[in-house]
C-alpha cells in the first residue's frame, strides 16, 4: 500500500514540476491545481503570487487524486527538484527557508516528508544530479569547503557523505556525465592534476579512481558521455588527434579511440544516440570535408562511416544538437539540406534510407525541443511554415506527420522553448507547458 501511494505521489509531483520549473526561472507563476479534500482555498506566497489549492477535474482525471503533501517552505516556494525513487522512497532537493538547497525524502505523507541532510549548514551550498547505481544514490554536492565533489547517501543523515575529495581543496572536480555500467558509476572529473578525464566509482573512496589519463598534457573529456550494452562512448581529445569518438569498457586498456574521423583536426562527435534494435550508434561528426553530417558506428574503426552527405559541401547539414531520438531502429533528427532549413528527417543508417520526412515541420528551437516516442510515434515540437511552435506527431512518413493541435492559433507559439520546454509522461498521458494566447503558460495534457 505504501509503495502504491509513493508511486502515485511521484507521478503527481513530476507532473507539477513542470510548473515549479517555470517559477524557478522567474516567470510569472501559473496557478497550480491540487486536490485537497475537494475544498478550494488560496494560499498567499511570499513573492506576492498565489498558488491555487483546489480540486482540478482535468488533472485529477489524468493522474488520479492530487494533493499537497507538505508546505516545505511556508514563506515562499521550496523548489522541489530532481526526484529519484530510491529504497521505495522519493528523494529530492528542496529549500525550506532555513537550510538552503538540501536533500529531502518523502513517503508521500506530510509526516514522512523530512529533511535528510543539509550538507552546507552554514552556507548556501547545493546538490545536483541525483543518480542511482546498483542500490547506491550518488549526487554532486557542495558543502562550502571542498567545492563540488561526488557524494553518496543511504537515505540517512549519517549515511550522506562525500565519497572522495577528487580535487583536494575548494576548487571542485567539475563532475559531469553520470552513467551506469554494470553497477559502477562512470563520469568525467578533474582531479586538479590530470585535467578532466574519465573516472569510475563504486561508492567508496578507495573504489573511486581515474579510468585512464587519455590526454597526458591536459583535459580530454568534454561532453556527451553515453552508454549502451556495457560500453561507454564519448568525445575525447588525446592531445594528438583532437576531439574524436572514443569507447571504454571501464578498464584502462579497453579505453580507446574508435576512429580518427577527421585526420586533419577535431571531428567534434556529438548527439550520440543508440539504435534500439542493434548495437549501432548514430552521431554527428565533421570529417574535415563534408562538414557536420550524420554518421553511424558499430564501435569499430571500419564500421564508423558517414551515412549521407545531406548538404553537399563543407558547410554540413546538422543544426540542432539536442534533437535526436531513435525508434524501431530509425533515427529522427533535424537537418538542413541547403533548401529546407532545420526540418524533420529520418534515417535507418543507410544512405538510401535517410530522407526528409516533411519540409513544413521546422524544428525551430536550438535547445530543449520536446521529442519523445509514444506508442511508436514521434511526438515533438515544431513550427509550420505559416504557424508558431506547436505539438506535432509523426510516424516517419510525410502523410503521417502533422500538427496535433494549434494551441495558440495563427503565428503565435503554443510551445515556447525560449522560456521552458518541460514535459513528462504519467499514466500514458503527456503533460507539458503551453499557452493558448489567452490564459498564459499553463499545464496541458495530450493522449
Beta strands, then each sheet from edge to edge (+ up, - down):
strand 1: 41-44
strand 2: 50-53
strand 3: 81-86
strand 4: 89-95
strand 5: 101-106
strand 6: 114-117
strand 7: 127-133
strand 8: 136-142
strand 9: 148-153
strand 10: 161-164
strand 11: 176-181
strand 12: 184-190
strand 13: 196-201
strand 14: 209-212
strand 15: 226-228
strand 16: 231-237
strand 17: 243-248
strand 18: 255-259
strand 19: 270-274
strand 20: 281-286
strand 21: 292-297
strand 22: 305-308
strand 23: 324-327
strand 24: 330-335
strand 25: 343-347
strand 26: 354-362
strand 27: 371-374
strand 28: 377-383
strand 29: 389-394
strand 30: 401-405
strand 31: 423-426
strand 32: 429-435
strand 33: 441-446
sheet 1: 1+ 2-
sheet 2: 3+ 4- 5+ 6-
sheet 3: 7+ 8- 9+ 10-
sheet 4: 11+ 12- 13+ 14-
sheet 5: 15+ 16- 17+ 18-
sheet 6: 19+ 20- 21+ 22-
sheet 7: 23+ 24- 25+ 26-
sheet 8: 27+ 28- 29+ 30-
sheet 9: 31+ 32- 33+
end
